[in-house]
Amino acid sequence: MSDELTELRARYERLNLLYQVSNVIHSTLEPREALKLILGEAVRLMRASSGSVALFNPTTGFLEIDVSHGLPPNALQLRLRLGEGITGWVARAGKPARVGDVSKDPRYIMVQPNVRSELAVPLEVSGQVRGVLNVDSDRLNAFGSEHQELLQELALQAAKVIHNTWLYEQLRLKARLFESLVNVGQTINSTLNLDDALKIITREACQLMTGKTSSVLLLDDSREWLDLRASCGAGEAYLNKPRLSVAESLLGIVLRRKKPIQVENVQTSSRYQNVEIARREGLISLLSVPLVFGGQAIGALSVYTGKPHVFSNEEIRILFALADLSAIAIEKARLYERIVDVEEQMRQNEKLSALGLLAAEVAHEIRNPLTVMKMLYHSLDLKFLKGDPRARDAEMMGEKMEHLNKIVEQILDFARTAEPEFVPVRLNELIEELGLLTRHKLTQQNIQLAHKLESELPPVMADATQLEQAFLNLILNAVEAMPNGGQLTIVSRTLSASEGSGKPTHVVVEFKDTGQGMTKEQRARAFTALIKTTKRKGSGLGLAIVARICEAHRGRIEIKSNPGRGTTIGITLPL
């Protein structure tokens, strides 16, 4: 009876101790703090002199002491292979080891000289040995079967808590990474310059992945070579490395397969082309993912670490997500650059068109006095005696006036505006496209663009190219009228022949700016002779071009303006 009572009391004490340990363990969610609490309670319960928790590092393949109790500081540097030492044997075998005299066990590796006995049990997480819980004593045969049973139960309970703690830590890390990813997406998509976008991408990739160096390589126009376009943390050796062949390089495989590649150590990899550069730069592990847009690989985003690292599936997914956002940002910046180029081309075309009209105006102004000169010349009926040198001079004067007249006619024929080709044109769509084309110009000038477009505006029969030229001229004129910024409002609406008639007969497009306005004299001469402009800046040709286009479309143009109160220019076109 007394033996049973003693056994029950011992079992109660053990369960009570485990309950206390459980309370201590659950008092924190920090992994290292939890391990310290577990180890401290294990050393106290076992009445041991020292102890340690060694965890398996999948990156290095070694058992490394994560926390210790009572061990000298240099013991934390100890790294064991699986099977090495008593701790390594327990990790590989997945079985406990109780050694009463370590001096007689060939597996023992001495960490401190006063250790006499050792007890080690495996730490299993989800059915796999992830580490070893180890206690030592300066007494021989310090641990019995009851201690082993208690330490195993403690390790089992601790492993569950560690597993939950690691899950919590992973979720917290995911939350932080995804929060960073959202911020990254907003940042890289807020810039319209390609070089700036690439710099932001590499910088954020380094921060997200805790990398030493990151880089973006993009395909050239031939799609045969990868060129380094941006990097973060790279030295001179990396920046000056030769371009990579898509067909022969490791990163070329990333593009061809559209799948990520990771290399544990690029300094020893036979597949990596720039091993010497990696050694000089201190680059070790590599993760590279493709930049894909519209189903086509356009480049590669790579991250290097400065120490051995195996990238987890979660890290690969994070970098993939960043690469997707980056590809969109890259194509967006490229598209914007093309839009700016198109805008510049349109402005050049406008200048050429204006130059043609100016030539026509000059030719017209020359033809009038030339016609008078020809009439006077013929009326003089200059006839000289044969052999008089003045006869040849008079003949040459007539020939040269005819030559000048032909030149004037050729200029007028060349500069004469082509007849518009009328097709149904949706003005709202045309206005919105021009807003996109001129957005960069308006942003630079600090001008806000507002649209007040009537929904379901009926199409007009017009030449879209000529109307686009007219509208662009009006937008650029408004920009010049607001050198210090302002607002440009474009309005479209229908107009009926009479109030309340219901059926629209015309469409009106108005361009309202908040600029300097125009005087009465400027308004009166806005559409007059091209070579008589009073405009201080620019060619003074824009409104004349607009007027001629409106005339060709059987429309009319009106100006409402006062100095200092802005200008409204309206174009009315028949339906």
ZAVEXPA-329650 format. One record per residue: residue in one letter; x, y, z of N, C-alpha, C in turn. Coordinates in steps of 0.02 Angstrom, whole numbers, plus 50000, padded with zeros to 5 digits. Layout:
ZAVEXPA-329650
aXYZXYZXYZ ...
This chain:
ZAVEXPA-329650
m500424994050000500005000050000500435006350000 s500965006250040501415012050045501785013049979 d501955007349945502305008049881501855011349828 e501225009349828500765012349781500665019749794 l500635021349860500555028349879501165032449858 t501745029549867502365032949847502385034049772 e502185028949735502175029449661501675034649638 l501085034749670500585039849651500825046849667 r501165047449726501425054049744501955056349694 a502395051649673502915053449624502605055449557 r502085051649537501755053249473501415060049477 y501105061349536500775067849545501285073549540 e501865072549574502375077749573502635078949501 r502715073349464502965074149396502455077749353 l501805075949359501295079349321501235086749341 n501315088049406501285094849429501865098949401 l502455095749398503035099249370502925100649295 l502655095649259502525096649188502005102149177 y501515102349221501005107649216501315114449226 q501775114949275502115121249287502545123249227 v502895118149199503305119549140502865121949082 s502285118649074501825120649020501605127849028 n501465129849091501275136849102501835141649085 v502445139649103503035143849089503135144349014 i503085138648979503195138548906502685142848870 h502055142448891501525146048857501505153448875 s501975155648918501975162648938502305167148886 t502605164248833502915168348781502815165148713 l502825169248660502775166848592503425168048553 e503935170748588504575171748556504955165148557 p505165162548499505475155948495506085155148541 r506535159948538507145159248579506995159648654 e506535164048672506355164548743506015158148767 a505595155148724505255148948742505775143448753 l506275143048709506795137948716507195138948780 k507335145148797507705146548859507305144348920 l506655145648919506235143548975506195135948980 i506135132548923506105125248923506755122348952 l507315124848927507965122248949508075123649023 g507895129549045507985131249116507595126649161 e506975125249143506565120649183506845113549180 a507095111449121507375104749115507985103949160 v508435108949160509035108649203508835108449277 r508335112449295508115112749364507795106149385 l507345103449343507005097249361507485091349364 m507975091249318508455085749316509025086549367 r509035092449400509585094249445510255093349408 a510265095849346510865095349304511305101449315 s511935100949292512405106549298512395110949236 s512185108249180512155112149118511675108749069 g511525112349016511075109548966511095113748902 s510805110948849510795114648786510225112048743 v510005116248696509545114348643509905115348577 a510015109948542510335110348476509805109148422 l509775113648375509275113148322509625111948255 f509285108348211509565106848145509465112848099 n510025115048069509995120648022509975117747951 p509405118247916509365115147849509805118647798 t510005124847811510425128447764511145125747765 t511405124647826512095122247833512145114647840 g511595111547862511615104347872511925102247938 f512025107047984512335105548049511835106348105 l511985102848161511635104148224512005109848258 e511635115048274511935120948304511595122448371 i511985124148421511705125748487511345132448482 d510685132248494510295138248489510265141948556 v510155138148611510165141148678510545136348724 s510835139048776511205134848823511095137348894 h511255132948942511205134649013511805131649048 g512225135849077512805133349114513405131449071 l513375132549006513945130948962514375137148951 p515025136148938515455141948924515265145148858 p515425151748849515225155348788515475152048724 n516075149148725516345146148664515955139948642 a515545137148687515155131248670514625132848617 l514415139148614513905141048565514165140648494 q514825140448485515115139948418515145132748393 l514975127948437515015120848418514495119048366 r514705115748313514255113348260514395105948249 l513875101948250513945094748243513575092248182 r513895087548147513545084248093513085078948122 l512595076848082512155071448105512575065248116 g512505062348175512905056448192513535058148231 e513715064448235514335066448269514175068148342 g514555064948389514435065948459513795062548482 i513675062648547513065059648574512445063348548 t512505069948545511945074048520511795072448447 g512315071948406512215070348335511935063348325 w512145058648369511875051848364511125051748379 v510915055348431510205055648449509795058748392 a510075064048360509705067348306509625062648246 r510155058648231510105054248174509685048048189 a509775045248248509415039048266508695040448286 g508555046448311507895048048335507725044448400 k508255042548438508165038948502508525042648558 p508295041848620508635045148676509305041548691 a509745045048725510385042148747510515044248819 r510625039248864510785040648933511465037548948 v511945041848961512635039648971512845041149043 g512985035849082513175036849152513885039249161 d514335037349115515035039649119515265041249048 v515305047849034515455049948965516165048148944 s516605047248994517305045648977517365038648946 k516865034548954516885027748927516475027048862 d516185032648839515775032448778516155035748721 p516335031948668516735034748613516365040248573 r515715040548580515345045648544515425052548574 y515635052948637515625059248674516155064048646 i515955070348638516405075848619516395080748678 m516985081948707517025085948768516925093348751 v516465096248789516335103448783516615107048844 q516525104048903516835106748963517075100749006 p517635101349040517975095549071517615092449130 n517175095949165516875093249226516255088949214 v516065087949150515465083949135515635076449147 r515195073049183515285065949197514745061549165 s514125064149163513575060249134513135064849092 e512765061749045512375065648998511725061948982 l511195065948971510555063248950510315067648892 a510155064448836509935068048776509335064548746 v508815068548727508215065748696508065069648632 p507785066248582507635069848520507045074648528 l507075079948489506545084948488506185084248421 e505595081248423505225079748361504675084848350 v504655087448288504135092148268503795089348205 s503155087948211502765085148155503085078648130 g503315074448176503585067848157504295067948133 q504635073548132505325074048110505755076848165 v506355073948172506825076348223507105083048200 r506965088248238507205094948222507765097348268 g507885093448322508415095448368508485090448424 v508885092348474509025088048531509005092248594 l508655089548646508655092648712509145088748755 n509645092248782510225088948813510345091948882 v510455087548933510665089848999511285085949020 d511735089349057512365086449080512405086949156 s512825082849185512925083049257513665081849273 d513895084849328514585083649350514625077549396 r514065073749400514055067649440513995061549394 l514305056149413514235049849376513535046949387 n513265044049334512605040649337512075045149369 a512075051449347511625056349379510905055549356 f510805052249299510135051849271509895044649267 g509275043549292508985036949289508425036549238 s508085030849236507555029949188506975034749199 e506855036449264506315041149277506475048149251 h507145049949252507345056349224507265056349148 q507445050749118507385050149046506655050749025 e506215047349061505505047549046505225054549053 l505445057949107505225064749119505475069549065 l506115068749045506395073248994506065072048926 q505895065648912505545064148849504855067348847 e504495066948903503835070048905503895077648899 l504405080248931504525087448928504705089548856 a505125085548822505325087048753504725086648706 l504285081548718503685080748677503235086848683 q503125088948745502705094748756503035101048728 a503685101748738504045107548714504035107948637 a504095102048605504105101948531503445104548503 k502895102748536502245105248513502205112848519 v502465115248576502445122448587502905125948537 i503495122948525503965125848477503645126048407 h503305120648390502975120348325502455125948318 n502045126848370501545132248368501875139048366 t502435139548403502805145848404503085147448335 w503375142348304503645143348236503085145148187 l502505141848193501945143548149501745150848158 y501715152948222501545159848236502065164648205 e502695162748213503225167048187503195167348110 q503045161648079502985161648006502405165947982 l501835165548018501265169648000501415177048009 r501775178548063501965185548075502445187948021 l502905183548001503375185247948503005186247882 k502525181747868502135182447806501755189047806 a501455190547863501075196847866501525202847853 r502135202547883502605208147873502825208447800 l502955202547770503185202447701502635204947654 f502015202747665501475204847620501315212247630 e501385214647691501295221847702501835225747665 s502455223147669502995226347632502875225947557 l502595220247535502475219247464501955224247438 v501445225547477500945230447458501255237347452 n501675239147502502015245547499502475246047439 v502825240347425503275240247367502875241347303 g502305237847297501905238547237501675245747227 q501465249047281501255255947275501835260447256 t502425258947283503015263147270503245262547199 i503335256247175503625255447108503135257347054 n502485257247069501995259247018501825266647021 s502125270247069502005277447073502495281347030 t503015278047005503505281446963503395279746890 l503525284546846503415283646775504075283346737 n504635284246772505285283946740505565276846748 l505795273846693506015266846694506615265846740 d507115270146735507705269346778507535270046851 d507095274746868506895275546938506515269346962 a506085266646920505695260646939506165254746952 l506675253846909507145248346918507555249046982 k507745255146999508115256247062507695254447122 i507065256447120506615254847176506515247347182 i506445243947125506335236647125506915233047159 t507535234747139508115231347167508205232947242 r508065239147259508135241047330507635237247373 e507015236947351506495233547391506605226047391 a506865223247338507015216047337507535214247389 c508045218447395508565217347446508265217547516 q507835222447528507545223147595507055217447610 l506635215647562506155210347573506495203647588 m507015202147550507335195547555507945195647601 t508085201347633508675202047675509305199847637 g509365202247577509925200247534510515205047538 k511075202847511511675206947508511675211147444 t511445208147389511435211447324510815209147286 s510525213647248509985211747203510095215247136 s509815212447083509915215347017509315213846972 v509235218146922508735217046869509115216946803 l509035211446766509315210746699508735210346650 l508775214446597508235214646547508495212346479 l508035209346441508205207146374508335213246329 d508815212546283508915217846234508425216846177 d508455221146127507975220846072508015214346032 s508615211346030508695205145993508445199046032 r508305199946098508085194546142508605188946147 e509235190546133509775185646138510245187146196 w510205193146224510665195046277510295198146336 l510575197046395510315200146456510795205646478 d510525211646486510925217346507510745219446577 l511255220946618511145223346686510875230446682 r510265231546708509955238146703509925241646771 a509925237846826509915241046893510155236046944 s510425238547000510665234147053510645237947119 c510675234147174510705236947241511235233047280 g511715236447309512235233147348512795230147308 a512805231247242513315228147200513945232447199 g514535229047194515175232447189515375233347117 e515985236147107516235237547040516295231246998 a516525225747029516615219546991515965217146961 y515425217347002514775214946977514495219746925 l514575226246937514295231246891514635230946822 n515265228846820515645228746758515685221846726 k515285217046751515315210346723515015210346652 p515235205846609514985205646540514255203746537 r513925205746482513225203946472513155196446464 l512565193846480512445186646481512065184446419 s512255178746393511895175746336511285171946362 v510725173046331510115169546351510185162146338 a510535160346286510595153246266511085149446310 e511575152846340512115149246373512175150546448 s511845155546474511935157346545511425154046590 l511585153946655511125151246705510495155346709 l510555161946708509955166146710509555165746646 g509885163746591509515162646530509015156946537 i509195151946578508735146346591508105148946626 v508185153846671507615156746706507125159646656 l507375163046604506945166146555506635160846509 r507045156046487506785151146439506245146746471 r506345144846533505865140446567505325144346604 k505445150746615504985155046654504865152146724 k505405149446753505375146546819505965148946860 p505895149146927506445151646969507005146646973 i507595149146989508185145047001508525147547064 q508725142847107509125144847164509755140647167 v510305143847186510955140647191511205141747262 e511375136247296511585136747366512235140647374 n512705139647327513335143247331513595144447260 v513535150647237513755152247169514505152247163 q514865152447220515595152447218515885145647200 t515475140547207515715133747192515285130347138 s514795134047111514345131047062514665130846993 s514605125146959514875124646891514405127846840 r513785129246860513305132146814513355139746812 y513625142746866513655150046871514255152646832 q514145157646789514665159746743515195164346775 n515005168146825515465173146853515675171346924 v515985165446931516185162946997516685167647029 e517185169946992517705174247019517415180847044 i516945183547006516615189847027516215188647091 a515885182847096515505181247156515955180947217 r516555178047209517025177647265517275184547286 r517415188747237517655195547253517105199747285 e516485198447266515925202347293515645199347358 g515845193247375515585189947435514875187447427 l514695185347365514025182847353514015175247359 i513515172547392513505165347403512865162147374 s512305163047407511685159847383511305164547335 l510985161447285510635165247233509925162647224 l509455167347218508775165847197508605170547140 s508415167747083508245171847025507565169646999 v507125174546986506455173146961506345177246896 p505935174646851505835178246787505355184146795 l505485189246755505015194846748504585193446687 v503945192346697503505190246642502945195346635 f502825197546573502275202046558501945199846494 g501285198946497500925196846437501145190046412 g501345185646457501575178946437502275178646411 q502615184346405503295184546379503785186446435 a504345182646439504875184346487505255190346461 i505325195446503505675201546482506325202646520 g506445198446572507065199246610507055194746671 a507525196046716507585191946777507735196446837 l507415194846893507545198146957507925193347001 s508525195247024508955190747062509135193747129 v509185189347180509385191347247509955186747269 y510495189747295511065185947322511125187247397 t511315182047434511445182747505512205182547517 g512415185047576513115185047593513325179047634 k512855174447648513015168347684512575162647657 p512755156447669512365150847642511635151247665 h511185150347617510475150847633510075146647583 v509585143047609509115139347567508455143147568 f508255145847511507645149847508507035145347515 s506595147347560505985143347571505485144647515 n504975140247512504455141147462504095147747471 e504025149847535503705156247548504115162047521 e504775161747529505205167047503505185167247426 i505155161447396505105161147322504455164247299 r503905162747334503255165647315503265173247324 i503595175547377503625182847389504015186247332 l504585183347313504985186447260504625185947193 f504255180547182503845179947122503315185547119 a502995186747176502485192047179502805198847164 l503395199947192503745206247179503935206747105 a504135201047076504315201047005503705202646961 d503125200046979502515201546940502355209046942 l502405211947002502285219147008502815223046970 s503435220646973503985224146940503895223946864 a503685218246837503585217746764503055222746741 i502515223446781501995228246764502275235346766 a502665236846818502965243546825503435245046767 i503835240046747504305240946692503945242346627 e503435238346612503065239546550502675246146552 k502445247846611502095254246619502565260046604 a503185259646632503675264946620503875265146547 r503955259246516504125259046445503565262146402 l502945260446419502375263146382502345270646390 y502485273046450502465280246460503005283746420 e503605280646417504135283446376503925283846302 r503585278646279503345278646209502815284146199 i502385285046250501875290246245502205297146240 v502725298146281503085304546278503395305546209 d503675300146182503975300546114503445302346062 v502855299046068502325300446020502085307646026 e502045310046089501845316946099502345321646065 e502985320146073503495324446043503455324145967 q503315318145940503245317545867502635321545842 m502095321445881501505325245862501655332745862 r502045334845912502215341945915502665343845856 q503115339245837503535340645779503115340945716 n502635336345710502185336445652501785342945649 e501585345245709501225351545711501655357345687 k502305357045705502765362345682502855362045606 l502915355745581502995355045508502375357545471 s501785355845499501175358145468501135365745470 a501325368545527501325375845533501815378945485 l502395375645476502895378245430502625378245358 g502245372945341501935372745275501445378345265 l501035379745317500555385245312500915391945308 l501465392545346501845398745343502135399745273 a502395394345244502655394745175502115396845127 a501515394145137500955396045093500785403445102 e500805405745165500655412745177501185417345145 v501815415445152502355419245122502285419345045 a502145413345017502065412944944501485417244921 h500935417244961500365421344942500535428744943 e500915430744995501105437745001501585439744945 i501995435044922502455436544867502085436844800 r501595432444791501255431944727500875438444709 n500595441744758500205447844745500645453344713 p501205455344745501625460444711501945457844647 l502075451144644502365448344584501885448944525 t501245447844538500745448644485500725455844459 v500765460644505500765467644485501385469244443 m501955466444463502575467644427502525464844356 k502225458944349502155455944282501695460144238 m501145462544268500685466644229501015473044205 l501385476344250501725482544232502255481344179 y502605475644186503135474044139502845473244068 h502305469544063502005468343997501695474843970 s501425479044015501125485243990501655490143963 l502265489543987502795493943962502975492343890 d502855486043870502985483843802503685486143778 l504175483943818504865486143805505135482743742 k505275486843690505555484343628506155488643610 f506715485343601507335488843586507585486643517 l508015490643489508305489243424508735482943428 k508795479443372509205473443370509925475343383 g510235471643426510925473043445510975477343507 d510415480143530510425484143592510465479343651 p510975479743695511045475043752510445475343799 r510055480743799509475481243844508925476343824 a508935474343760508425469543737508505462943775 r509115460543782509235454343819509065455043893 d509205460943922509045462143993508285461744004 a507905464943958507175464843965506905457743959 e507205453843913506985446943903507115442743966 m507695443843997507875440144058507415441944116 m507215448344120506755450444173506085446744167 g505845446044106505215442344096505285435044115 e505855431944096505955424844111505995423744187 k506345428044222506435427144294505775428144332 m505355432944308504705433744340504275427644331 e504305424444272503945418244260504205412644305 h504875412444313505185407444356504955408244429 l504945414544453504705415844521503975413844528 n503575415144478502865413344481502765405844487 k503185401944450503145394544454503335392044523 i503855395144552504065393144620503505394344670 v503185400244665502635401944710502065396944703 e501895395144640501355390444628501515383544657 q502155381444651502365374944678502295374844755 i502505380444787502445380744860501725380444882 l501295384044847500585384044864500275377144854 d500465373744800500215366944788500435362144843 f501065362844864501345358344914501025359544983 a500925365945000500675367645066499925367445072 r499575366645015498845366745016498585360945058 t498155362545106497885357445152497485352145114 a497635345845129497285340345096496555340445118 e496135338345072495425337945089495325332645143 p494925334245194494815329345248494435323245223 e494595317445253494235311245238493735310045294 f493095311045279492585310745331492385303645347 v492445301945412492215295545439491895297045507 p491475292645533491195293845600491755294045653 v491765299245693492275300245745491935301345812 r492165297545862491905298445930492365303445967 l492115309445976492535314846003492765313546074 n492335310446116492545309146185493155304646188 e493165299446147493735294946146494365298646122 l494275302946072494845306846046495125311446100 i494675314646138494895319146192495255315346247 e495005309546266495325305646319496015303146297 e496085301146234496745299046209497235304746210 l497015310746191497455316546193497655318246265 g497195317146312497355318246383497925313846406 l497915307646382498455302946399499115305146367 l499075307346304499685309446269500005315546300 t499605320146324499875326446351499935326446426 r499815320746458499825320546532500505322646560 h501035320246528501705321846553501825329346548 k501645332446492501735339646483501335343446535 l500715341546546500285345046594500555344346665 t500805338346682501075337246749501685341546761 q502125341946710502725346046716502545353346728 q502015355746696501805362746702501335363946761 n501225358746802500785359246861500075361446841 i499825358246788499155359846762498695353846774 q498135355146806497635349946818497175349446758 l497055343346734496615342146677495955339346702 a495415342646681494745340346701494325339146638 h493945333746638493505332146582492775332746605 k492385336246565491655336446575491335334446509 l491325328046497491115325446432490405322746436 e489995324846390489305322546389489285315146370 s488965311146412488925304046398488505302846335 e488665297546300488305295646238488295301346187 l488865304746182488925310146132488915306946063 p488475309246019488435306045952489065307345912 p489265302645869489865303645828489745309045775 v490295312245754490265317245701490635314545640 m490445316845582490805315145521491395319945515 a492005317145521492595321445523493205317445504 d493765320945496494415317945487494755317745555 a494825311645583495075310945652495775313945660 t496205312945610496895315445614496905323045618 q496495326345575496495333545575496195336345639 l495655333245664495355335545727495845334545785 e496205329045784496705327745836497235333245836 q497445335345776497935340745769497655347245797 a497015348745780496705354845804496645354945880 f496415349345910496325348945982497005349346018 l497515346145989498185346346019498445353446021 n498335357245966498555364245964498215368246019 l497575367146029497215370846081497465369146150 i497635362746162497905360746227498585364046239 l499025363846188499685366746195499645374346203 n499175377546168499075384746178498875386346250 a498425381946278498205382946347498785382146395 v499225377346382499815376246425500255382446424 e500375385346365500795391346360500465397346396 a499815397446400499465402946433499475402246508 m499695396546535499725395346608500425393546629 p500915398046624501615396346640501715394546713 n501275396846757501335395546829500845390246853 g500565386446806500085381246824499375383746823 g498905379246830498205381046829497775375046813 q497205376146783496745370746766496495371446695 l496495365846660496225365546592495615360946594 t495045363546575494425359746574494195358846502 i494085352546483493835351046415493115348746422 v492665352146387491945350846391491705348646322 s491285343446322490945341546259490195341246273 r489805343746225489065343746234488735344346165 t488105342546163487715343346102487365350146101 l487195352246041486875358746032486285357845984 s485715360546004485115360045961485035366445920 a484665365845865484565371645821484195377145857 s483725375345901483355380245940483225377446009 e483125381846056483015379746125482405375246130 g482495369646164481935365146177481735360746119 s482095361146062481915356946004482055349646016 g482535348146060482675341146078483195337846035 k483115337945970483575334345926484215338445915 p484805335745934485425339645925485625340145852 t485915345745834486145346845765486895347845762 h487205349745818487915351045820488225348145884 v488875347545882489265345645942489755351245956 v489805353146020490265358546041490805355546086 v491435357246071491995355446114492335361846137 e492375362946203492665369046231493295367446271 f493785371846263494415371346300494465377546345 k494385376546410494385382146457495015381946500 d495415387346497496015387746539495945393346590 t496365393246640496365398546692496985402846684 g497185403946622497805407346608497745414946605 q498195417946565498275425246565497715428846528 g497355425246486496815428446448497085432246388 m496635435046348496815438546287496475445446285 t496825450146254496535456846245496065456646185 k495685462046177495225462546121495605462246054 e496185465446051496585465445990496845458445975 q497075454946026497325448046016496765443545992 r496165444246020495605440045998495445441445925 a495465447945905495285449745836495785447045785 r496425446245806496935444145759497145436845769 a496775433245811496975426445828497005421845768 f496545422745720496515418145663496735421545598 t497065427345603497255431045543497915428545515 a498215432545469498815430345432499355427645478 l499645422245458500125418645499500755422745512 i500965426645464501605430245472501505436945507 k500915438245532500785444545566500595443445639 t500805438045669500635436545738500955441345786 t500625442345842500905446445896501095442245956 k501115435845946501265431146001501995431646021 r502125432446086502805433146110503205426646106 k502875421146122503205414646121502855410046072 g503225405146046502925400346000502895403345930 s502605399545885502585401545815501985405945798 g501475406045841500885409845826500455406745772 l500575400245757500245397045701499675392445723 g499665390545788499195385445811498475387045797 l498245393045816497545394845806497365395545733 a497855397745692497715398145621497595391245591 i497995386245614497895379345591497205376845612 v497025378245676496375376045702495815379145660 a495875385545645495355388945607495265385745538 r495825384245505495775381245438495465374245441 i495635370445493495345363745500494595364245513 c494395368945556493675369845569493305371845505 e493615376145466493305378245403493215372345356 a493735367945353493685362045310493155357245333 h492965357545399492455353045426491765356445431 r491695362245397491065365945397490845367845468 g491345369145510491215371045579491415378345591 r491395380245654491605387045672491975386845739 i492375392045750492765392545811492645399345842 e492575399545908492435405645945492895406246004 i493065412546021493495413846078493125418346127 k493135416446191492885420646245493455421546295 s493685427746303494265428846346494295436046369 n494585436846428494755443446455495425442946490 p495825448246488496485448046520496425446146594 g496835441246614496855439046684496285434546705 r495825432846660495245428746678495195422246638 g495725420546604495725414346567495405414946498 t495425409446462495175409346393494755403046382 t494215403846345493805398146324493755398246248 i493995392846217493955392246144493495386446129 g492975387846091492475382746075492465381146001 i492425374745986492375372445917491685369245908 t491305371545859490645368845845490665365145779 l490455358845780490465354645720489765351945707 p489565351745644488895349145628488885341545635 l488315338945653488225331645658488095328845588 
